[in-house]
Amino acid sequence: MKGQEVIKCPQCGGNKVKSSGVAKALLWFAVISAITIIGIPLAIVFVLAWAFVRFAQKDNLRMVCMECKHMFKVNKSTYDQYNKAIKENESHFAQ
């Protein structure tokens, strides 16, 4: 098997893609900023930005092609199929 075939890059056609993780990075910046008293206002800004990104990505998730670095959106059901294909592929190689 040559990897997952659910999500392919619309620019180059490659199947090596991953989730962009922008929302997760914003949340980590907020947690790290909240450690100091001076960083609390910055943490509030990061939390608001994280909430906005999560709301905007409710149905569409951003993916990044690992070959050409193109960023594109996929819907939630396609992303769920992608996760299922990845887990099946990992369990196939574990045996």
N, C-alpha and C positions, 0 to 999 in steps of 0.2 A: 504494500500500500504506500502511496506517495504523500500521505498526509491528508488533511481534511479537504474536502471538495465542496463545502457548503458556501463559504464566503471567498470570493476571488476579487482581487483588486480591479476596479474598473479601468485603471490607466494602463497597467502592464499585464494583467491577467494572472499574476502570481497568487499562490494560495498561502503564502507565509504572511499572515496578518496577526495583529494583536490589538487588544483594547487600548485606547489612548491613555486612560488613567488620569485625565486632567482633574476631575472632581476629587479623586483620592489625593492628589498632590496638594490641592488647595486645602483640604481638610488637615493634612499633615502640617502644612505651613501655619495654619491656625493654631494647632496644638502646640507646636514649638514656640510660636510667638506669645502664647498665653503664659508661658513659664515666667516671664519677667513682667513687672508692673508696667514698664515702659511699652512693652509689646502688646498689651491688652487691646488698645485701640486698633492696632494692626490685625490682631486676631479676630476682632469683630468684623473688620472689612473682609478678611479671608473667609469667615463663616458665611457672610452675606453673599460673597461671590460663589462659594460652594453651593449654597441653596439655590442661587439663580441657575447655575450650570446643571444641577440635578433636576430642577423644574424644566429647563429647556430640553434636557435629554430624556424626558419621561418615556417617549416611545421610540426615539431614534438614538442609537449609541454610535459613538465615533470609533472607528477602527483605523489602524495605521498599517500600511504595507511595509514589511521589513525589507523588501527588495528595492523599491523606488521611493520610499518614505512619503507616499501619497496618503493624505487623510481623507476618509470618506465616511458616510453614515450608512448604518444598516438598521432595519427595524428590530424590535425586541424578539419577535418570533424567530427570525433568522438567526439572531444571536443565541437564542436558546438551542436551536438545532446545531449551531457551531460548537457550543459547549458540550452537547451530547456526543457529537462526532469526535471531539478531542478526548473525552473520557473513554469512549469505546476504543479509540486508537491506543491510548495509554494502557488500557487493560489487555489489549491484544499483544502489545510488546512485553508486558509483565509476565506473560505465560511462557 
